[in-house]
Structure formats: C-alpha cells, structure tokens
C-alpha cells in the first residue's frame, strides 16, 4: 500500500480537488493524507487571534467570510444536488462549532481545535467527492490514531497500534482518507505535529504500515538543483539520499521540512516528491540509496547572523567551547555553522530572539563581533572526503564572492559558505554555472 499526501495548493480549489480525486483513483489501495485547503489555516489562525484579543465580533466576521467561501466551493465541486446538500450541511456544522468558541475565555487548546477544522473540512469534502464517484472510500480520522507524547514527539507504537485497528475495521475500502498535521497529545487533547505538518503525518503513517512508497504531492516537480526563484534553467534532482534531502531542506529548500522524512528513512521506505499540476513528471525519489560521488544541488538559507568570539584565554584552555555552547543552550538557540581557531570561534544562528543577552554573556569570555544580514549557501551531494575535487569545484565557483565562513567535513553531504545576503543571487548563479 502507498501513502499519498497532498498539500494545501494541491487541494486549493474545487478543480484541483477534482484533479486529485481523479489521480488517486487508479485501482490501487492507498491512504490519502490531505492538508487544509490553501489559505484556510491562516484564516483560522486569524480568527483565533481575534478571539484571543477578546474581539468576538471581528472573529465572527472572518468566520462568516470563510464559510461563504466553502459554500461557494460546494457549488462547483459536486455534480449531484444530494451531495451538495450533504456537504453544505457538514460545512455549516463545522463553522457553527467554530462560532461556539466566541462565547468563552479563549485558550491555546481552543486555538488548536479551531485550526484543526481546516484539515477536517478538506478531508470531509474530498471523501464526499469520492463517494459521489462511486469509489469505495472511508475516513480514518487522524484524531483516532495519530498521537504525540508528553515531549511533543510522535508516539510511534501507539500510532502503529491505533492505525492497524482503524484499517482492520474497514477491510472493504480501496482508498482511506485522513488528515495531515493534526493529532492528539498525551492528555487526549487535539494538538498538531508542528514541524513538517502534513508531510510528517504521511511519513509517520508510511512507517506505521510499512508502506511500499510515500508520495508527497506539491506544486513543483521535485527538489531542484538550485532555487528557481533566483536562478534560471534549474532542473529537478531525480535521486537523493535521505541525508542529502534533509541538508537541502534545512538550508532552504522549502518543499520539505528537515525532519519530516526521518520516520521514512529509519523504516527504509522511499519518498517520492511529485507535482499535482504535472502528474506524469518523474519528480524526485528520496531513499537510502544515492548516486555516489556527485554534487546534486544548491540551497540558500536567509536571515543568518554571524557571531565571533575572540579570546587569548582560549589558547589551550579546555572547557572554553563548552561554556560558549552552554550560553546558546540556556537561551534555546540553535547553531547552524561553527569554525574554530586557536584564539577564537565563529558561529552562525538564524534565531535572533535572544541575541542581546547571548552577546552580553559571551562578552564574559572574550571580544564579541556580530555580523547581521548574512546568508548560508549550501552545496549538497555525496562528497566523500577521500575523493579529491569536490571542495575545489565549489571554492572555484565562489572565488569572486566574499566569504565569512566555510564549513566542510561535518558530514559527507554538504559544503557550506556564509556570505552577505546581498551576494546571495550572484553566488547561487555562479555555483549553478560551475557545478551543473
């Protein structure tokens, strides 16, 4: 069995929902994971914000507007009056439920419940369309099987047990429809998976049932070898190792969240990235196999700040790095890159929420310099250090770009350059010209 996930843009209009229904009805059994329709989650978050600020009138206006949008979708989505009426009534029930929260003190838990309505609406509408077309389809509600523990991490054993129970109860179905993103927490409350969202749901479901393949359908035909927003003539990368895909996702490839495919990696289940608007395109296959000794792609991560701590006391002083790292840990701030010398350490962060107190604490150990508006350019591929040439090719492409830091050797899969944000487009284009 395969697991197919469709994002918000893939189900962003009645026509696209119809296209997805046609795509999944190929005679094979599968689980279909859906996100909320495009713009719905943002609208529900805005409604929640009005309620949190004690403005139920503002929330009600947005609720009514979003409800009208869904009623309009119904008129274009279904062919029969009966199914239009059934879906219309179900939509009204969802929005009446959202309205019920305008009368009480609003809490973070209630916000999660409201936001979950987006996925519940999209899957209900999609299932009704399949039923109208005569497909043997059933709902397996994510809230019945998807669980996170007290640390907010997926509870893999309970997910597997609950999902098996759901599937056994519906043996006659060809297509199972479920929600991405939403789950229940350790206390049984409605919650969400946070990082990776619906992609994470698909990966967890695929691992739980030992799927043949996990397909993530978006509006782009796989991961490209460079950022098509800034570089011309990019092309999809046909094969990636899971670690290569994670590096690209972490360093700017927005098509995936860095951690969302980890369950598939550990279960050795291939993940295929496909384009809903071009369903025949081969996309990108991510697996534990790779094309050896090849540079695959380039990605860029914006909003980086570089911090340099210089201290003569660092020379031969054990414990210096530990003290530096403990400062960042105390403020829950992750480090992207790090380079060291005998008298200093340079590192980069992308979260500047606590930058001032971090700098203040670092000044206890040395002179601190901060460079803002920086960018990390990451070159990704299978680059075994014992094979000469990979770093030379990347460095040659960057020869005219002022570089603040270079990182190579943390893994066999990337070379990273820290540069000024203003040089980003020039660097991406130069790497594309030299490497591809």
Secondary structure as UniProt FT lines:
FT   STRAND          2..6
FT   TURN            8..11
FT   HELIX           14..24
FT   STRAND          30..34
FT   TURN            38..39
FT   HELIX           40..52
FT   TURN            53..54
FT   HELIX           56..77
FT   HELIX           81..99
FT   HELIX           100..103
FT   HELIX           108..132
FT   TURN            133..134
FT   STRAND          137..139
FT   HELIX           142..145
FT   STRAND          147..148
FT   TURN            150..151
FT   HELIX           156..168
FT   TURN            169..172
FT   STRAND          175..179
FT   STRAND          182..184
FT   TURN            186..187
FT   STRAND          190..192
FT   TURN            195..196
FT   HELIX           197..209
FT   STRAND          213..218
FT   TURN            228..230
FT   STRAND          239..241
FT   HELIX           242..250
FT   TURN            251..252
FT   TURN            254..255
FT   TURN            258..261
FT   HELIX           262..267
FT   STRAND          271..275
FT   HELIX           276..278
FT   TURN            279..280
FT   STRAND          284..287
FT   STRAND          295..310
FT   HELIX           312..314
FT   TURN            315..316
FT   TURN            318..319
FT   HELIX           320..330
FT   TURN            331..332
FT   STRAND          338..340
FT   STRAND          344..349
FT   TURN            353..354
FT   HELIX           355..362
FT   TURN            363..365
FT   STRAND          367..381
FT   TURN            385..386
FT   TURN            388..389
FT   HELIX           390..397
FT   TURN            398..400
FT   STRAND          403..408
FT   STRAND          414..420
FT   HELIX           421..423
FT   HELIX           424..435
//
